[in-house]
Amino acid sequence: MNITKNNVDALNAIVTIELAKEDFQGNVDNVLKNYKKSANIPGFRKGAVPMSLIQKQYGTAVLFEEVNKLLQENLNKFLTEEKLDILGNPLPVAKDIDWKADTLSFDFELGLAPEFTVDLDSKNNITKFNIVADDAMLEEQIEFIQKQYGKIVSKEKSEEGDDIRVKVSNEEEGISNEVTFNIGDVRTKTNQKKFIGKKVGDVVTISTKGLFEDEQKLVSVLNIDTEKANGLDVEVSFEITEINTTEKAELNQEFFDKLFGEGVVTTVEELKAKIKEDAEKQFASQGDQKFTNDVVEFLIENTDFELPATFLKKWLQTASEKPLTEEEANEEYAKSEKGLRYQLIEGRIITDNNLQITFEEIKDYTSNLIKEQMAQFGQLEPSEADVDNIVSRVLTNQEEVRRISEQLMQEKMVKLFSEKTNAKVKQVSYKDFVKEAYEA
């Protein structure tokens, strides 16, 4: 057997495997002998079928199978030993084979990963947002929680901020629904006033055009599909069947204990501090995700390298469960090219910065996740034995191990990006973050 590699260019190569007859004939003969022992062919006793007949009936198929096994085994071994960084899988080159020849030659196309460098500290316009819970937000959140834990009180006449239950109808448009919404959900003060000062049994007729800020709210209230709601401008009747308000829960010790456990919070200032701490943990996650996405986009746009596109498109035609046409493969490549580029960039970053994950790191990370979850349910000081038992169970699930590993690697990448990308750090409220990050 002889295996050689010839580089077509920096991104493509051909591996040629030459098999001499002695490389595979012994395996073929052994398989055929086993077939002879067990073959059931009419006119012959079991085990007494002539080898010539076995050869005629099974020889070609066995030869194909044994040669293919030998090719795959030695091709994979060659790629490993040569430490070739390939994209996709090797593709056999179609050519006529003389299966009776003393030497068989097979060619395989390879798509090679490109050589490139990743410059994390190059000049960029990336902003890393430090999102804080400002006083206005804390007051809003406290009021929301007070209402959430408050008492619903029925009313005779509606006022601003009340919840009203209504029967919604427009016979011509086939609209009929019964739903509850807050008067404050209505988009303009003018329209809100039409629902204020009403009693049960009163009917408000109003246009659907611009009735709610969010089109999905209109979909929900009218119980219609999104397509119909788009641009809908008809008069709809709202018959009021119920009016309710919520008496806010008092900010006392009973309320604090209900939220966080006995004695954890004892004052309004401590309540604000706790809400601020919990909110900013969530904000940090959102800020990190936005930051990571921006760094990824920057790296994809600014890390220059070529891909073996022709090879990859050809490989995509054969790689999916259902073979793709050339046009379908081109479309699939266009959709996946950016993702493939970042996979290569990420792999280079991990290697260059030694970001590999050890099993001990996974165990420690899982342990901390479990302790955080237990704390949310009031178990602030679980025993190490209890935590270790849960960790052991979690780590027997390979899907969980994969998910936790990805989460841990994501945190390592965020830390690395924060240290090396020279991004501008900006402190903002959550509302300003949403405005600057997603509405610009």
N, C-alpha and C positions, 0 to 999 in steps of 0.2 A: 504494500500500500504506500502511496505517495500523495502528500497533501501540500499544495503550494497556494500562495496568495499573490495576485497581481493587482496593484493599484491602478484603477482607471484614471482617477484624479483624487483630490484630497478627501472627497466625500463618498466615493464609490470604489468598490473592489470586486474582483472575481476570485473565488476560492475553487480550485480544481482538485478533485479527489480521483485518483487512479486506483482501481482495484484489480489486482491480479487474480487469476482464477483460484489460486490456492487460498486467497483471503476469505472466500465465501463458499467454495465448493464443499468443504468438510461439513459446514452447517447445513447446507442443502441436502447432502447425502444422509445426514443423521435424521433430519425431519422426514425425508422420504422413507427411510427404514422404519420409523415409527408408524407412518401411514400404512406401510405394508403389513405390519403386525395387526392392525386393527381394521383394515379396509374390508367392507362388505360389498363384494361385487358378484352379481349373479353368475353362476357357473363355476365359482371357485370357493374352496373352503377358506374360512377366516385364517389369515396368516399365510395362505398359499398362493396369493395373487402374484403373478410374475412381476419382477421389478420393472421390466420394460413397459408393462401396462400402467403401473403406478407412475412411472416417469412421464408417460404420454398424457395421463389424465391430470396429474397434479404438478408436474415438474416446473412449468413456466410460472405458475402462481407462487410456488414456494421460492423459486429463484428471485422473483420480484420482491417478495416479502423479506427474505434474508438479506438481500442487497440493501434494501431500504433501511432495515434495522442497523446495518453496519455503517451506512452513510450518516444517519442521524447521530449515532453514538460517537463516531469519530469527528464529525463536524463540530458537535457541541464541545467535545474534548479539545479540539484545536482552538476554537474561539476562546475557551477558558485559559488554556496554556499561553496563548499569544496575547491575552488580556486585551482583546479587541472590544472597543466600546461601540456597539452597533445599535441602530435604530430599527424597530420592527423585527422581523425574522428573515433569515436567509431565504431567497427565492430561487428555486431550481430553474436553470436555463433550459428551455425546450430544445432538444436536438435528437436526431435519430441515433439509437443505440443498437449496435450489433451484439445481441445477447450471447452469441456463440463465440465471440472473440476471446482470446486469452487474457486481454486487459480491457476493462471497462472504464470509461472516463466520464465524469460528471462535473458540471459547472454550477456554481451557486453565486447569485448576486448578493452583495452586501451593501447596505446603506450605513456609512460611518458617521458617528457623532462628530461634530465640528470642534476644532480647537478654538478657544476664545478666553478672554479674561472678563471678569465682572468688576467694574469700578464703583464701589458703593459710595465713596466719598466725593464723587464728581459733583459739579455745580448743578443745583436743582431748584425748583420752585415748590417743593413739598412743604406742607404745613402739618405739624403734629398738634392736634387740638387737645388741650387740657380742660376737660369739661367739668364745671363746678355747678353745684346746686345753689342758686342765689336765693336771697331772702324771699323774693316774690314767689318763686317756685315752692319753697318750703311752706309758705302760707297757703298756697293753692293745694298742696298735697295734704296738709293737715285738715283743711276744710273738706277735701274729698274723702279722707278716712273718717272724719266725723259724720259725714252724710252716709257713708257706707255702713257704719255701725249705728246709725241713728234710727229713729222710729218714724214709720210712715203714718201720716195723719190725713184723714179724708177731709176735704173742704167743700163748701157750698159754692164759692166763687173763685175763679182762677186769678192768680197774680203772677208777676214776672218770676221765672225760675221754677214754676210748678210743673209737675208731671201730669199730663192729661191722656186719658184713654179715649180713643175715638173710633167710630165706624167711618171708614173712608169709602167713598163711592163715586163712580161716574159710569152710568149704565151704558152709554154709547161706546166708551173705550173698554168696557168689560172690567172696570176696576172695582174691586170689592175686597176690603180687608178690615181687620180689627187689630189695632196696634197702640202701644203706649210710646210717647216721646216727650221730651222736655221742651217747654216753650222756647227756651234758650237755644234749641237746635235750629230753629227757624232763622233764616239767614239775615233778614233786615229788621230793624226796629219797627218799621212800618207794618210789616207782616206779623211781627210778634204781637203788636197791639191789637190785632184782629182776634187773637186768642185770649187776651187779657180781659177780665171782668165778665167772663162767661159762666153760665151755670150748666149743670147736667141737663141734657136735652136740647141745649142750644146748638145751632148748626152754623158753621163757618164755611163760606164758599170762597175759594181762593185759587189763583192760577198756580200751576205747577212750575212755571218757568222761573228758575233761580230761587225756588222755595227753600232749598237747603244748600249749604256750602258744598257738601259732598254729594255727588250724584248717586253714590251707593246708598246714602241715607234715603234718597227718594225711591230707589229700587226697593229698599226694605219696607218703607212706610206704605207704598202703594201696592207692594207685592207683585211687581212686574219685572220683566227681564231687562238687562242692561241696555240692550239694543233699543228697546222701546222707550226707555227713560231718556236716552240721548236726544236732547233738544225738544223733549215733550213740552207742549204749551197748551194745556186744556184747563177748564174750570173743574175743580174737584170739591165735593162736599165732605166736611168733617163734622160728624155728629158727636158731641161730647157725651161720653157715658160715665166718666169717672174723673175726679180731680183730686190729686194728692200732693202733699208736700212732705218733706223730710225734716223732722226736728233733729238737729245735729246732736250727736253724743257729747256729753260734757267732758271737758279735759280734766279728769280727776284720776285718782290712783286706780280705781276699778278699771277705767278705760285703758290706762297705761299697762296694767297687768294683763288685760285681755289681749293686747297687741304683742307684748314682748316677754311675758312671763312675770311672775311675782317679783317685785322689787328691782327689776332690771332698769326701769326708767321711773323716776319719781317727780320730775318737774317738766314744764313745757320746754325749757331750754335743753334739757336732756333728750326730750322727744325730738326736737329739731336736729340735734346733733346726731341722733340715731338714724333719722330719716336721711339726713345729709350723707352720712357714712354709707348707708345701703344704696342710696341713689348714685353716688359717685363711683361705687364699685361697678354698677351696671353701665354708667357712662364711660368708664375707662375701657370696658370691653368694646363698646361701640366706637369710641375714638381710636382704639388700637386697630379695629377692623378697617376703618376708613383710611387710617395711616398706612396699613399694610397694602390695601388695594392701590393706593396712590404710588407707593414704592414699587409695587409689582408692575404697574403700568409704565412707570418711568424706566425701569430696568428693561422691560420688553422693547420699548421704543428706542433706548439708547445703548443697548448691548448688540453690537453688530456681528452677525455671523450668517453664513449660508447654510441651508439644509439640503439634503439629497432629495429634492422635491419629486423628481421624476420617479425615483425608486419608491418613495413613500406612497405616491399615488397608485403605483402598480401593486404595492403590498396591500393597500387598503382594499383593492378589488378582491383579494383572496382572504383577508383577515376576518371579515364579518361572517356571521352565521349564514347570511344569504349573500352570495357573490354579487358585487356591485358592477355596474357598467362603468365605462371610462368616465362618462359625464358625472355619474353619481359619486365616483371616487374623487373627482376634481372638486365637487361641492363639499364633500366630507373633509377633504384636506383643507379647504379654505376655512371651514368652521373650526377645525382643530389645530391649525398651525400656531395660533397665539398660545394656546395651552401647552403645546409641545415645546415651544420656545421657552416658556417659563419653567417647565419641568427640567429642562437642561440647565437653565440659569440657576434654579434652586439647588439642583444637584451639585453644581460647581461651588455655590456659596457654602453648602453643607461641608463639602470636602475641604475647601480653602480655609474654613474657620473651625474645623473639627467639631461640628455640631452633632455628632453621632449620639444616640440615646442608649444608655445602658439599662439593663433590667432593674438594677437597684434604683435608678432614677424613676422608672415607671412605678415601682412599688411605693416609693416615697410620695410621688405625685398623687397616686391613687389614694394613699392613706390620708393625705391632706384634703382631697376632694370629699372623702367619706366623712371626715371630721366636720367639715363645713356643712354638709348635708344634715348630719346628726344635730349640729348646733341649731339649725333652723327649726328642728322639732323639739328643742328644749334640752337636748342631751349635750350639755356644755363640757362635761369632763368624762367622756367614755373611757373605759379601760382599754389599755393597749391590746389585751387579749381579744376583746370584742372587735376592735378595729382590724387587727391582724386576720381574724377569721373571715371578716367581710372581704378584705383585700384578697385573700386566697381564693375565695369563691369567684370574685370578679375576674381575677387573672386566669381562671380556667376557661373563660370565654374569649376565644380568639378575636371575635368581632369587637369586643370591648377593649381588648389590648390594642388592637389597631386604632380604634377611635381615640383612646387615651394617648397613644403614641403621637398621633397627628396633632392632638391638642397641645401636648407638651412641646412638640417641635414648633408649632405655631408661636408659642410663647417665647421660645428661644430665638425665633426669627424676628419677632417684634423687638426684643431686647437688643439684638444685633443691629437691626435697622436704626433703632433709637440712638445707639452709640456711634454709628458710622456714617449715616447719610447726611449729616449736617442740615437736617430739616429745621425749619423755623417753628419754634414752640409758641403757641398762642392760647391764652386762657380765655374761655368763653362760657357763657351760660348755655344750657341745653337748647333753648330756643334759638340763640344765635348760631350754635353749632349746626342745627338743622338748616337754618337759612344759608349759612356760608358753604356748608358741605354739599347740600343736595338741591338747593333752590337757585344757585348762582347760574 
